[in-house]
Amino acid sequence: MVQCAVNPATGLQAATVQTGLFNPRSKDKATITLNGGIVTKVTASQPDVAVWLVDGNNSVVVTLSSRTADTYAFTVQPGFCDLPDTSANTFSADGVLEYAASRKSYTTVTPGCALNPASGNSQYFVNLFDNGSYLLNVSVNGTPLTQLNGTTRKSVPVFLGAGLNVISAANGTVSTDYYIRDGGNGTCTLP
């Protein structure tokens, strides 16, 4: 799956896929190429690598031998990893909460650490709240998470993946609130 992360070579958000060997044996190795150019070689001890994609069509090939190769095609739309503008969001006086410009939702600023029941791992999370009785469709990094309605479901913990995470709360086509949070390396240590 194509994701957005900070490319260490540029310091900017870019499209990436994690590519490599699946359940490798100790002697397995492969060459990873992107659009015909060699990216790196992977081995059982380091079985995968982040492949940074360009806008447009991308062909990622995992070559295991002269006879065996797996090819994956990815299309990245221009602006796919552009971060939404959150400059109109405001913060509570104590800096604990961030309010969207629409004032329809707000979220905690500093992530906590908890066991994510979906992954079974401890991960950073923030709480997102409905600031009224709005019907909000909540997503993280473009993946739908849940709906809030302000009455029976007023908040939701949003677990963060590695790197920057874009949290959105869409009130139909009327407005969409955005928040950006850093999930670190994707895991945290419980006390």
N, C-alpha and C positions, 0 to 999 in steps of 0.2 A: 504494500500500500504506500502511495506517495504521501510523504509528510513534509512539513516545514520545520526547519531547524536552523540554527545559526551556523553558517559555514565557517570553520575556523580559519580558512585561507583568506576570506574576505571580511569576516565580521558581520555579514549581512544575512538576513533570512533568505533561504533558498530551498528549493524542492530537493528531496533526497529519498532514496530507498535503501533499505538494509539488504545487502545481497551477499550470497556466499554458499557454503556447504550446509546441507541439512543432515543432521545425525551422522557426522563424518566418522570414518574409521581412522585409526592412528596414522595410516600412510596416505590418506586422501589429500589431494591438493587440486587447486583449480586456478585458472587465470580469469580475471574479471575484466571485461572491456565495456566501454561506453561509446556508442556510435563509431566503432572500429578502432578506437584508441585504447591501449592497455591502461587500466586504472591501477591494478595491483594483483598480486598473487595471494591466495588464501590457503591455509593449511588446517589440519585438525586442531592444532593448538590455538590458532586465530582464525576461526571458521567464517567470519563475516566482516563486512566493511560497509561504511556509508558511501554510497555512490551519489554524487551531486549532479542533478539533472539540469538541463538547459530548457528554456522556453521552446515549445514545439515538440516534435516527435523525438523520442529517445529509444535506442535499442541497447539493452543490457544483455550481455552474453556471459554465461558461466561455462567456460570450457574445461571439461574434466580430462579429456584426452583428444587425440587426433580424430577419434570417431564419435565422441560423445560431447554434446554441448546443449545447454538449455538457453533459449532466447526469450526475453521478456520485453514487451513493448509498453512504453509509458508516454502519454501525451500531457505536457504541462502547459496550461493556458497562461498567457502573459498576465502578470500580476497575481498569480496563484498564491504567492507567499507574502504579498503586501499586507502589512498590518493595518487594521482599521484605525481611524482617527479617534482617539479617546481624550483629546485635549479639552473638550467641553465637560468632561466628567468632573465632579467636585468631591471633596473629602470632608468627613466629619471633623469637628474642631479638635478631637483627640487623635485624628489620623487613623482610626481603627477601621472605618468604613469608607468605601468609595461608592458614590452615587452616580448613576448614569445621567446624561444630560436631559433625558426625558423624565427623570425622577420616577420611572415606573419600576425600577429595580435598584438593588444595591448589593454589594458583596464585601466580605471581609478582605482587608488588605494583606495581612500577613498570613501565609499558609500555615495550617496546622499539620500534624502527622497522625495518620490513623491507618488501620488495616482496611484495605479496599476489598470488600467481599467479592467483587467481580473478578479480581485478579489474584486474590489470596496473598498479596504483597502489601507491605506498609508503603504508603505513598503520601506525598503532600496533597492537601486539599484546601479549598476555600468554601465558605458557605455563600450561596446566592439566595437573595430574598426577593419576594414580590412585595413591592411598596404600595400596595392597595389591593384591589380585587381585579387585577388584569389577568388575562389569559396569556401566559408567556411560554413560548416554545424554547426550551433551553438546549443549547448545543455546546460541545467543546471540540475545537479544531474541526468544525464542520460535521461532526457526528452527533446526531440527535441523542439527547440524554433523557429528558422528561418534559412534562408540562407543569407549570405552576398556575394556580388559579386565585391565589390570595385569600381563599376561604378554607378549604379542606387541605390544601397543599400550599403552604406559604414559603417554604425554603427547601433547598436541596444541597447536599455536599457535592462539590464538583472535584473529583480526583484529577490531579494533574499528571500528564505524561512528562517525559524528559524534554528539556528545552522550554521554549516559549509556548504558551497555550493561549488560544483565543477563545474566550467564553462569550457566547451570544445569548441574548434573551429577546426573542422576536414577539412583538405584539401584532400578530398577523402581518399585514402589509403596512400598518400604520407607522410603526417605528421598530428599530432594532437597537438594543443596548449592547455595547461591547466592553469587555474587560480583558486585559492582558496580564497573565501571571507566568512567572518562571517556575517550572517544575524541577529545576536542578537536574540531577542525573536520572530522575524518575523514581527514585526510592528515598526513603528516610528511615531513621532509626527511632523506634519507639522507646520511651523512657523506661 
